[in-house]
């Protein structure tokens, strides 16, 4: 009897300890189990479609090549062109800076959303993603579980932020995406005679006709995992935030994998940013004799924070380990831009290639680095400028004078129309499109503003910019922020209480816009407070 009692006590203690440490066990155990149950094969060489062996016409006599480079979670302050040096003031982005200086710098470039997937849906379609219900980023169920457990352990007295009933009812994340009937810029350009290629992140659905190869891309090197290198790789340096739910979620479901044209998943060849760049150069080489569209959708500099040892060693003067890893990741994406530009020079394609670089949203607060969006307030997930005011630049030497700049607000919805017009493509006429071709505004052929009004919406968090004024509103708490960005670009003075007529005008614009949007295709499962002036640490 005593033995049974003792055994029961031991098992009870072990169970209580396991439950208390359930997040650590989950984060540690899921990747290990996945490696055992579904090990990934070594790298599989890609077979990019090869274009003609010789050109029918020189580059100047055919439509321009188009390269769209989208960084992930790159803050405005991460590009040294805007601030003179990111990180601690010493992190330079010379290749990104050169891209802007050789073309046009947009000082007021806006993401379509403060979070990644809806921005990407708008980029691909030239429409506010809310027009077709793509309002919330697809979210893995395991993420909701981690968030719930972390709140129970760390803040049990607060109301729950997680709707587990909604989370459990969601289909697999791969089934949440952009409706196949949406017309993408890849489809428009392919119809215009372009070869089209996608490399990297997609996040617009992985099944049921929503994949890149179903949405207009001839070839797709698809990001099917979220690690830059295996966590225990000898050449990787990792930086984790053990107290952050998003960071723990990413490390839990992340794996080191890629997929080509819907085939079997396999391990990439090297550090992910460099691997994507190597493959981009192969794709360009293969198709140099015909017009091509490359969507290079880097995972960098999104967490998990992982850098190569070589890039990390380049910043030995940075004492903060997390900032040093982050700086090294910036170095890798900047190197990528330089290598792509060099390949175009090498092949004689630079003058007749349009390159546009931007970020899907502002820098994230959960990586706990305070200055990534300086001088702006807010982070990814918020509509303050830090969440949506992003790096934005375009180079096209044959058409754009080096050193150009445009201060007027431009937006992700404009990319579709700019690319289509440059290529001579036909845009769909059976649906509402929201952007404009930016070229007339860049060249000075049109001296008006590209936009009088712009909108952002994610659930109850909704915003409108109109003729220099910006309204941000939320329902929880019920609050309005009104800023005159012409005099207060960093949103320090809330004028909602002293400018009621302007507040009413912008509320009416937002109401009219909302009346035209579709119901969300799936619900949000998290309704947590968002920090504005403090980061997640």
C-alpha positions in Angstrom: 0.0 0.0 0.0 2.8 2.4 0.9 4.5 1.6 -2.4 1.3 2.4 -4.3 0.8 5.7 -2.4 4.4 6.7 -3.0 4.1 5.8 -6.7 0.9 7.9 -7.0 2.6 10.8 -5.3 5.6 10.6 -7.7 3.3 10.3 -10.7 1.3 13.2 -9.5 4.3 15.4 -9.0 5.7 14.4 -12.4 2.3 15.2 -14.0 2.1 18.6 -12.2 5.7 19.4 -13.2 4.9 18.4 -16.8 1.8 20.5 -16.9 3.6 23.5 -15.4 6.2 23.1 -18.1 3.9 22.1 -20.9 4.9 24.9 -23.2 8.6 24.0 -22.9 7.8 20.4 -23.6 5.7 21.3 -26.6 8.3 23.7 -28.1 11.0 21.1 -27.6 9.0 18.0 -28.4 7.1 18.9 -31.6 10.2 19.4 -33.8 11.8 16.3 -32.4 8.8 14.2 -33.1 8.5 15.7 -36.6 12.1 14.8 -37.4 11.4 11.2 -36.4 8.0 10.7 -38.0 8.6 12.8 -41.2 12.3 13.3 -41.8 13.1 15.6 -44.8 15.4 14.4 -47.6 18.5 16.3 -48.5 18.3 19.2 -51.0 16.8 18.5 -54.3 18.1 20.6 -57.2 15.6 22.8 -58.8 14.8 22.7 -62.5 13.8 26.2 -63.5 12.1 26.5 -66.8 14.6 27.6 -69.4 13.7 30.3 -71.9 15.0 30.6 -75.5 18.7 30.1 -76.1 18.8 33.5 -77.9 16.7 36.6 -77.8 14.3 37.6 -80.6 15.0 41.3 -79.8 17.4 43.2 -77.6 16.2 44.1 -74.0 15.4 47.7 -75.1 12.9 46.5 -77.7 10.9 44.2 -75.5 8.8 44.7 -72.3 10.9 45.2 -69.2 11.8 42.5 -66.8 10.0 43.0 -63.5 11.5 41.9 -60.1 9.4 42.4 -56.9 11.4 42.0 -53.7 9.3 41.8 -50.6 11.1 41.7 -47.2 9.3 40.3 -44.2 8.8 42.5 -41.1 11.5 45.0 -42.2 11.0 48.2 -40.3 11.5 51.7 -41.7 14.6 52.2 -39.6 16.2 48.9 -40.9 17.3 50.6 -44.1 20.2 52.9 -43.7 19.0 55.1 -46.6 16.3 56.4 -44.3 18.3 56.9 -41.1 22.0 56.7 -41.8 22.5 53.3 -40.0 20.2 50.7 -38.6 20.6 48.7 -35.4 23.0 50.6 -33.2 23.7 53.1 -35.9 26.4 51.0 -37.6 24.3 48.6 -39.7 24.4 49.7 -43.3 22.3 48.5 -46.2 24.4 49.7 -49.1 22.8 47.6 -51.8 19.2 48.5 -50.8 20.3 52.1 -50.6 21.9 51.9 -54.1 18.7 50.5 -55.5 16.8 53.6 -54.3 19.5 56.1 -55.3 19.6 54.7 -58.8 15.8 55.1 -59.1 13.1 56.6 -56.9 12.8 56.7 -53.2 9.2 56.8 -51.8 9.4 58.6 -48.5 5.8 57.7 -47.7 5.3 54.1 -48.8 2.6 52.2 -47.1 1.9 48.5 -46.6 -1.6 47.3 -47.3 -1.9 46.0 -43.8 0.0 45.9 -40.5 0.4 42.2 -40.8 1.8 40.0 -43.5 -0.7 37.9 -45.4 -3.4 40.5 -46.2 -0.6 42.8 -47.4 0.6 40.1 -49.8 -3.0 39.5 -51.0 -3.3 43.2 -51.9 0.1 43.2 -53.6 -0.9 40.3 -55.8 -4.4 41.6 -56.7 -4.2 45.4 -56.7 -7.2 45.4 -54.3 -7.8 45.9 -50.6 -7.8 42.3 -49.4 -10.9 43.0 -47.4 -12.8 43.3 -50.7 -12.6 39.5 -50.9 -12.6 38.7 -47.2 -8.9 38.2 -46.7 -8.9 40.2 -43.5 -6.9 38.2 -41.0 -3.6 36.3 -41.3 -4.0 32.5 -41.4 -3.0 31.2 -38.0 -1.9 27.7 -36.9 -4.0 26.1 -34.2 -0.9 25.2 -32.2 -0.2 29.0 -32.0 -3.5 29.5 -30.3 -2.8 26.8 -27.8 0.6 28.2 -26.9 -0.9 31.7 -26.4 -3.6 30.3 -24.2 -1.2 28.4 -22.1 1.3 31.3 -21.7 -1.5 33.6 -20.6 -2.7 31.0 -18.1 0.8 30.7 -16.7 1.9 34.4 -16.8 -1.3 36.5 -16.6 -4.1 34.3 -15.2 -6.1 37.2 -13.8 -6.6 38.8 -17.1 -9.5 38.0 -19.4 -8.6 35.4 -22.0 -7.3 36.8 -25.3 -7.8 33.5 -27.2 -11.0 32.1 -28.6 -10.2 28.4 -28.5 -13.6 27.4 -29.9 -12.9 29.5 -33.1 -9.3 28.2 -33.2 -10.4 24.5 -33.1 -13.0 25.1 -35.7 -10.5 26.5 -38.2 -9.3 24.2 -41.0 -5.6 23.6 -41.5 -3.7 26.8 -42.1 -2.9 25.7 -45.7 -6.6 25.8 -46.5 -6.9 29.4 -45.5 -6.0 31.7 -48.4 -6.8 33.9 -51.3 -9.8 32.7 -53.4 -8.7 31.1 -56.6 -10.9 33.4 -58.7 -8.9 36.5 -57.7 -6.7 37.6 -60.6 -3.1 38.0 -59.7 -0.4 40.2 -61.2 1.4 37.0 -62.2 -1.7 35.9 -64.3 -1.8 39.4 -65.9 1.9 39.3 -66.8 1.8 35.7 -68.0 -1.1 36.6 -70.3 1.1 39.4 -71.6 3.8 37.0 -72.6 6.0 36.9 -69.5 7.6 34.0 -67.8 6.7 34.2 -64.1 8.5 32.8 -61.1 7.9 32.9 -57.3 10.6 32.3 -54.7 10.0 32.3 -50.9 7.1 33.1 -48.8 3.5 32.9 -50.1 1.1 32.7 -47.2 -1.9 33.0 -49.5 -3.0 29.4 -49.2 -1.4 26.0 -49.9 -4.3 23.9 -51.3 -7.4 24.0 -53.5 -6.0 26.1 -56.3 -4.5 28.8 -54.0 -0.8 27.9 -54.5 1.5 30.1 -56.6 1.6 27.6 -59.4 -2.2 27.8 -59.5 -2.2 31.6 -59.4 -0.2 32.5 -62.4 3.4 31.4 -61.7 5.1 29.1 -64.1 7.6 28.0 -61.4 7.5 28.3 -57.6 10.2 27.7 -55.0 7.8 27.6 -52.0 8.7 28.3 -48.4 7.3 25.3 -46.6 9.2 25.8 -43.3 10.3 28.7 -41.2 13.9 28.0 -40.2 16.8 29.6 -41.9 19.0 26.7 -40.9 18.5 23.8 -38.6 18.7 25.0 -35.0 21.7 22.9 -34.3 23.6 23.6 -37.5 27.3 24.4 -36.9 27.1 27.6 -38.9 24.0 29.1 -37.3 23.6 31.6 -34.5 20.1 31.6 -32.8 18.4 34.2 -30.7 15.2 33.3 -28.9 12.6 35.2 -26.8 11.4 32.5 -24.3 8.7 34.8 -22.8 7.1 35.7 -26.1 4.2 33.7 -27.5 4.8 34.4 -31.1 8.4 33.6 -30.9 7.7 30.3 -29.1 5.0 29.5 -31.7 7.4 30.0 -34.6 10.1 27.9 -33.1 7.5 25.1 -32.4 6.2 24.7 -36.0 9.3 25.8 -37.8 11.3 23.4 -39.9 14.0 23.7 -42.5 12.2 22.9 -45.7 11.3 24.0 -49.2 9.1 22.7 -52.0 9.4 23.2 -55.8 6.3 23.3 -58.0 4.2 21.5 -55.5 6.5 18.5 -55.2 7.8 16.8 -52.1 9.4 18.9 -49.4 13.1 18.8 -48.9 15.9 20.7 -47.2 17.2 23.9 -48.7 20.8 24.3 -49.7 22.4 26.7 -47.1 21.1 29.7 -45.2 17.6 30.4 -46.4 18.2 34.0 -47.6 21.3 33.0 -49.5 19.5 29.9 -50.9 16.7 31.9 -52.3 19.1 34.4 -53.8 21.2 31.6 -55.4 18.0 30.2 -57.0 16.9 33.7 -58.1 20.2 34.0 -60.0 19.6 30.7 -61.7 16.1 31.7 -62.7 17.3 35.0 -64.2 20.1 33.2 -66.0 17.7 30.7 -67.5 15.3 33.3 -68.7 17.5 36.3 -69.7 16.4 36.2 -73.3 12.7 36.9 -72.6 10.6 39.1 -70.4 10.3 37.6 -66.9 8.5 38.5 -63.6 10.3 37.4 -60.5 8.5 37.6 -57.1 11.3 37.2 -54.6 9.5 37.0 -51.3 12.2 36.8 -48.6 11.5 35.3 -45.2 14.2 37.7 -43.8 14.1 39.4 -41.4 11.1 37.7 -39.8 11.7 35.6 -36.7 13.0 33.1 -35.7 16.1 35.2 -35.3 18.8 33.1 -37.0 22.0 34.3 -38.7 25.0 32.7 -40.2 28.1 32.7 -38.1 29.9 34.7 -40.7 27.3 37.5 -40.8 27.1 37.5 -37.0 30.9 37.8 -36.7 30.7 40.9 -38.9 29.1 42.8 -36.0 31.3 41.9 -33.1 31.0 45.5 -31.8 27.3 45.0 -31.0 26.9 43.8 -27.5 23.2 42.9 -27.5 23.0 39.4 -28.8 19.6 39.7 -30.3 20.4 43.0 -32.0 23.6 41.4 -33.3 21.7 38.5 -34.8 19.1 40.8 -36.3 21.8 43.1 -37.8 23.4 40.0 -39.4 20.0 39.1 -40.9 19.7 42.6 -42.3 23.2 42.1 -43.8 22.0 38.9 -45.5 19.0 40.4 -47.2 21.0 43.5 -48.3 23.6 41.1 -49.8 20.8 39.4 -51.7 19.7 42.7 -53.3 23.3 43.4 -54.3 23.7 40.0 -55.9 20.5 40.3 -57.9 21.5 43.7 -59.1 25.0 42.4 -60.1 23.5 39.6 -62.1 21.4 42.0 -64.1 24.5 44.1 -64.8 26.4 41.0 -65.8 23.7 40.0 -68.3 23.1 43.5 -69.7 19.6 43.6 -68.3 19.9 46.3 -65.6 18.6 49.2 -67.6 15.5 47.4 -68.8 14.6 45.7 -65.5 12.1 47.3 -63.2 12.9 46.4 -59.6 10.6 47.3 -56.7 11.5 46.6 -53.1 9.2 46.9 -50.1 8.2 45.2 -46.8 4.9 43.5 -46.0 4.5 45.5 -42.8 6.6 47.3 -40.2 9.0 45.8 -37.7 7.6 43.5 -35.0 7.4 44.5 -31.3 7.7 40.8 -30.2 11.4 40.7 -31.3 11.9 43.2 -28.5 14.3 45.6 -30.3 13.2 49.1 -29.7 14.3 51.1 -32.7 13.4 49.1 -35.8 10.6 51.5 -36.8 12.2 54.8 -35.6 11.1 57.6 -35.8 7.5 56.2 -36.0 5.3 54.9 -33.2 3.8 51.4 -33.2 4.7 48.0 -34.5 3.5 45.3 -36.8 -0.2 44.6 -35.9 -0.9 48.3 -35.3 -2.0 51.0 -37.7 0.3 53.6 -36.2 3.0 54.5 -38.7 5.5 52.0 -37.3 3.2 49.2 -38.4 2.4 50.3 -42.0 5.0 53.0 -43.0 7.6 50.7 -44.7 10.7 50.8 -47.0 9.5 51.4 -50.6 11.7 52.0 -53.6 11.8 51.4 -57.4 14.6 51.3 -60.0 14.1 51.3 -63.7 17.0 53.0 -65.4 15.5 53.2 -68.8 12.5 55.2 -67.5 13.4 56.7 -64.1 16.0 59.3 -63.5 18.5 58.3 -60.7 18.0 60.2 -57.5 14.3 60.7 -57.9 12.0 60.9 -54.9 8.2 61.0 -54.4 6.8 62.3 -51.1 3.2 61.6 -51.9 1.7 58.5 -50.2 1.9 55.3 -52.2 0.6 51.9 -51.3 0.9 48.2 -52.0 -2.2 48.2 -54.1 -0.3 50.4 -56.6 2.2 47.6 -57.5 -0.3 45.6 -59.6 -1.1 48.6 -61.8 2.4 49.8 -62.1 3.7 46.4 -63.2 0.7 45.8 -65.6 1.1 49.1 -67.2 4.9 48.7 -67.7 4.3 45.3 -69.3 1.4 46.4 -71.5 -0.8 43.9 -69.6 -4.6 43.9 -69.5 -6.1 44.4 -66.0 -9.4 42.8 -65.2 -12.5 45.0 -65.7 -15.0 42.8 -63.9 -14.1 43.8 -60.4 -13.1 46.8 -58.3 -9.4 47.6 -58.4 -8.0 50.1 -55.9 -4.5 51.2 -57.0 -2.9 53.4 -59.6 0.1 53.2 -62.0 2.8 55.1 -60.2 5.0 55.9 -63.2 3.2 59.1 -64.3 3.7 60.5 -60.7 7.3 59.4 -60.6 8.1 61.0 -64.0 6.1 64.2 -63.3 3.7 63.5 -66.1 0.9 63.7 -63.5 1.4 66.3 -60.7 -1.7 65.3 -58.7 -1.5 63.0 -55.7 -1.7 59.3 -56.5 -4.3 59.0 -53.7 -6.6 61.3 -51.8 -7.7 58.5 -49.4 -6.2 55.2 -48.2 -7.7 52.5 -45.8 -6.6 49.8 -43.5 -8.8 47.3 -41.7 -8.3 44.3 -39.4 -11.4 43.5 -37.4 -12.2 46.4 -35.1 -8.8 48.0 -35.7 -9.5 50.3 -38.7 -7.8 53.4 -40.1 -8.1 55.9 -42.9 -5.7 58.5 -44.3 -7.3 61.4 -46.2 -5.5 64.4 -47.6 -2.8 64.4 -44.9 -5.1 63.5 -42.0 -5.2 60.1 -40.4 -7.7 58.4 -38.2 -7.0 55.3 -36.2 -9.8 53.7 -34.3 -10.4 50.6 -32.2 -13.4 49.1 -30.4 -11.5 47.6 -27.5 -11.0 50.1 -26.0 -13.4 52.4 -27.8 -10.9 55.0 -28.8 -10.1 57.4 -31.7 -6.7 58.8 -32.6 -6.6 61.7 -35.1 -3.4 63.0 -36.5 -2.4 65.7 -38.9 0.6 64.0 -40.5 1.5 67.1 -42.4 2.6 68.7 -39.2 2.9 65.7 -36.9 4.3 62.8 -39.0 5.3 60.8 -36.0 1.8 60.9 -34.5 2.5 62.5 -31.1 -0.6 64.8 -30.7 -4.0 63.2 -30.8 -6.4 65.8 -32.2 -9.6 63.7 -31.9 -11.0 65.9 -29.0 -10.2 69.3 -30.6 -11.1 68.6 -34.3 -14.6 67.0 -34.2 -15.5 68.0 -37.7 -12.4 66.4 -39.2 -13.0 63.4 -37.1 -16.5 63.1 -38.3 -15.4 63.5 -42.0 -12.9 60.7 -41.7 -15.4 58.4 -39.8 -17.8 58.9 -42.7 -15.1 57.9 -45.2 -14.3 54.8 -43.2 -18.0 53.8 -42.9 -18.5 54.2 -46.7 -15.4 52.0 -47.4 -16.5 49.4 -44.9 -19.8 49.1 -46.6 -18.0 47.9 -49.8 -16.0 45.2 -48.1 -16.7 41.5 -47.8 -17.2 39.5 -44.6 -14.0 37.9 -43.4 -13.4 34.4 -44.9 -12.4 33.2 -41.4 -12.5 34.8 -37.9 -9.6 36.1 -35.9 -8.8 33.8 -33.0 -6.8 36.3 -30.9 -8.0 39.6 -29.6 -5.1 40.8 -27.5 -4.0 44.3 -26.5 -1.4 45.8 -28.9 1.4 47.9 -27.6 2.2 51.2 -29.2 5.1 52.9 -27.4 6.6 49.8 -25.8 7.8 46.6 -27.4 7.0 43.1 -26.3 9.7 43.0 -23.7 
